[in-house]
Amino acid sequence: MAATAGEVTPDHEHYRSGCRHEVAWPGYYAVELVDYNILAEATAATHVGVTRYRFPYPDCPGSARYSLASPLFDRVEIMLHPEFHKGQKFVIEASRSEPGQVQVEQMQLDGRPHEVPFLTHQQLTAGGTLQLVLSGAR
């Protein structure tokens, strides 16, 4: 996969870019692809990984949304770096009355009902807690 903004050229020489502002520490990596003005970020843990690409506006307008799906674990903590984000961590908690329940019946974000199946980038990086109530079978 090659992240690019604007016209895609089939010439493989153009699939690479110069980079700057490279940041890396355990579980996090970020780099700015200067030829395309794209910020690529990746974070990973044992059972969760998130990638994000910021494309230049107006070449690629849109909104950063994170889709929500049935979680594999009962609790996940995403630590947010204070240099880049307002919040300290984002927590996802799932409660099941029986093992194997995967259908999301109810969601609350910081104690308030959350009705849509996604989070905005602002919601995630502000920190907080997403609580999911699960039911149903696989």
NULO-416582 format. One record per residue (C-alpha): x, y, z; residue number from 1. Coordinates in nm, 3 decimals. Example, Ala and Ser with C-alpha at 12.3 -4.5 7.8 and 13.67 -1.06 7.14 Angstrom:
BEGIN
+---------+---------+---------+--------+
|       x |       y |       z | kolvex |
+---------+---------+---------+--------+
|   1.230 |  -0.450 |   0.780 |      1 |
|   1.367 |  -0.106 |   0.714 |      2 |
+---------+---------+---------+--------+
END
This chain:
BEGIN
+---------+---------+---------+--------+
|       x |       y |       z | kolvex |
+---------+---------+---------+--------+
|   0.000 |   0.000 |   0.000 |      1 |
|   0.125 |   0.348 |  -0.079 |      2 |
|  -0.026 |   0.650 |   0.096 |      3 |
|  -0.054 |   0.944 |  -0.138 |      4 |
|  -0.263 |   1.254 |  -0.195 |      5 |
|  -0.358 |   1.373 |  -0.540 |      6 |
|  -0.303 |   1.183 |  -0.862 |      7 |
|  -0.171 |   0.828 |  -0.830 |      8 |
|   0.120 |   0.751 |  -1.063 |      9 |
|   0.186 |   0.388 |  -1.158 |     10 |
|   0.562 |   0.450 |  -1.168 |     11 |
|   0.708 |   0.256 |  -0.873 |     12 |
|   0.982 |   0.516 |  -0.833 |     13 |
|   0.714 |   0.752 |  -0.696 |     14 |
|   0.596 |   0.516 |  -0.422 |     15 |
|   0.860 |   0.636 |  -0.182 |     16 |
|   0.903 |   0.972 |  -0.017 |     17 |
|   1.158 |   1.168 |   0.177 |     18 |
|   1.079 |   1.183 |   0.546 |     19 |
|   1.134 |   1.406 |   0.847 |     20 |
|   1.019 |   1.439 |   1.204 |     21 |
|   1.053 |   1.067 |   1.262 |     22 |
|   0.950 |   0.963 |   1.614 |     23 |
|   0.972 |   0.612 |   1.753 |     24 |
|   0.938 |   0.450 |   2.092 |     25 |
|   0.803 |   0.112 |   2.204 |     26 |
|   0.448 |   0.079 |   2.070 |     27 |
|   0.446 |   0.401 |   1.866 |     28 |
|   0.590 |   0.527 |   1.539 |     29 |
|   0.528 |   0.849 |   1.342 |     30 |
|   0.687 |   0.999 |   1.034 |     31 |
|   0.608 |   1.287 |   0.798 |     32 |
|   0.627 |   1.189 |   0.429 |     33 |
|   0.751 |   1.520 |   0.290 |     34 |
|   0.695 |   1.456 |  -0.082 |     35 |
|   0.320 |   1.420 |  -0.019 |     36 |
|   0.278 |   1.616 |   0.306 |     37 |
|   0.133 |   1.310 |   0.483 |     38 |
|   0.177 |   1.227 |   0.852 |     39 |
|   0.175 |   0.849 |   0.908 |     40 |
|   0.134 |   0.714 |   1.262 |     41 |
|   0.116 |   0.360 |   1.394 |     42 |
|   0.071 |   0.222 |   1.742 |     43 |
|   0.055 |  -0.140 |   1.847 |     44 |
|   0.012 |  -0.362 |   2.147 |     45 |
|  -0.020 |  -0.738 |   2.178 |     46 |
|  -0.382 |  -0.752 |   2.057 |     47 |
|  -0.466 |  -0.405 |   1.923 |     48 |
|  -0.316 |  -0.187 |   1.653 |     49 |
|  -0.415 |   0.149 |   1.512 |     50 |
|  -0.281 |   0.336 |   1.210 |     51 |
|  -0.363 |   0.690 |   1.107 |     52 |
|  -0.273 |   0.891 |   0.800 |     53 |
|  -0.323 |   1.268 |   0.787 |     54 |
|  -0.357 |   1.390 |   0.431 |     55 |
|  -0.328 |   1.753 |   0.328 |     56 |
|  -0.648 |   1.951 |   0.290 |     57 |
|  -0.791 |   2.031 |   0.028 |     58 |
|  -0.632 |   1.740 |  -0.163 |     59 |
|  -0.809 |   1.485 |   0.056 |     60 |
|  -1.080 |   1.642 |   0.273 |     61 |
|  -1.259 |   1.422 |   0.524 |     62 |
|  -1.292 |   1.343 |   0.888 |     63 |
|  -1.091 |   1.108 |   1.105 |     64 |
|  -1.325 |   0.843 |   1.243 |     65 |
|  -1.248 |   0.520 |   1.423 |     66 |
|  -1.504 |   0.244 |   1.360 |     67 |
|  -1.627 |   0.057 |   1.664 |     68 |
|  -1.676 |  -0.319 |   1.661 |     69 |
|  -1.725 |  -0.592 |   1.915 |     70 |
|  -1.413 |  -0.605 |   2.134 |     71 |
|  -1.205 |  -0.916 |   2.186 |     72 |
|  -1.107 |  -0.815 |   2.541 |     73 |
|  -1.300 |  -0.688 |   2.841 |     74 |
|  -1.066 |  -0.391 |   2.887 |     75 |
|  -0.820 |  -0.208 |   2.663 |     76 |
|  -0.621 |   0.104 |   2.758 |     77 |
|  -0.477 |   0.325 |   2.488 |     78 |
|  -0.210 |   0.551 |   2.636 |     79 |
|  -0.198 |   0.896 |   2.471 |     80 |
|   0.126 |   1.087 |   2.444 |     81 |
|   0.100 |   1.424 |   2.624 |     82 |
|   0.311 |   1.597 |   2.359 |     83 |
|   0.046 |   1.530 |   2.096 |     84 |
|  -0.289 |   1.476 |   2.272 |     85 |
|  -0.498 |   1.640 |   2.546 |     86 |
|  -0.598 |   1.319 |   2.723 |     87 |
|  -0.376 |   1.078 |   2.914 |     88 |
|  -0.549 |   0.757 |   2.807 |     89 |
|  -0.858 |   0.622 |   2.635 |     90 |
|  -1.017 |   0.314 |   2.794 |     91 |
|  -1.257 |   0.068 |   2.631 |     92 |
|  -1.447 |  -0.152 |   2.876 |     93 |
|  -1.682 |  -0.433 |   2.775 |     94 |
|  -1.926 |  -0.601 |   3.010 |     95 |
|  -2.081 |  -0.939 |   2.933 |     96 |
|  -2.327 |  -1.133 |   3.145 |     97 |
|  -2.202 |  -1.457 |   2.981 |     98 |
|  -1.880 |  -1.554 |   2.800 |     99 |
|  -1.900 |  -1.535 |   2.421 |    100 |
|  -2.141 |  -1.244 |   2.400 |    101 |
|  -2.040 |  -1.018 |   2.111 |    102 |
|  -2.339 |  -0.804 |   2.011 |    103 |
|  -2.308 |  -0.442 |   2.125 |    104 |
|  -2.636 |  -0.350 |   2.294 |    105 |
|  -2.541 |  -0.020 |   2.455 |    106 |
|  -2.252 |   0.226 |   2.452 |    107 |
|  -2.160 |   0.510 |   2.685 |    108 |
|  -1.880 |   0.758 |   2.634 |    109 |
|  -1.775 |   0.913 |   2.965 |    110 |
|  -2.107 |   0.816 |   3.123 |    111 |
|  -2.326 |   0.960 |   2.844 |    112 |
|  -2.512 |   0.755 |   2.580 |    113 |
|  -2.311 |   0.709 |   2.260 |    114 |
|  -2.542 |   0.630 |   1.968 |    115 |
|  -2.310 |   0.610 |   1.666 |    116 |
|  -2.075 |   0.319 |   1.573 |    117 |
|  -1.762 |   0.534 |   1.557 |    118 |
|  -1.544 |   0.775 |   1.752 |    119 |
|  -1.403 |   1.095 |   1.613 |    120 |
|  -1.033 |   1.161 |   1.644 |    121 |
|  -1.111 |   1.445 |   1.885 |    122 |
|  -1.314 |   1.211 |   2.110 |    123 |
|  -1.039 |   0.949 |   2.117 |    124 |
|  -0.750 |   1.188 |   2.180 |    125 |
|  -0.936 |   1.382 |   2.449 |    126 |
|  -0.911 |   1.068 |   2.661 |    127 |
|  -1.196 |   0.907 |   2.847 |    128 |
|  -1.385 |   0.581 |   2.881 |    129 |
|  -1.606 |   0.399 |   2.633 |    130 |
|  -1.826 |   0.143 |   2.805 |    131 |
|  -1.988 |  -0.132 |   2.599 |    132 |
|  -2.265 |  -0.363 |   2.716 |    133 |
|  -2.261 |  -0.687 |   2.515 |    134 |
|  -2.519 |  -0.959 |   2.467 |    135 |
|  -2.607 |  -1.224 |   2.210 |    136 |
|  -2.401 |  -1.514 |   2.079 |    137 |
|  -2.137 |  -1.535 |   1.808 |    138 |
+---------+---------+---------+--------+
END
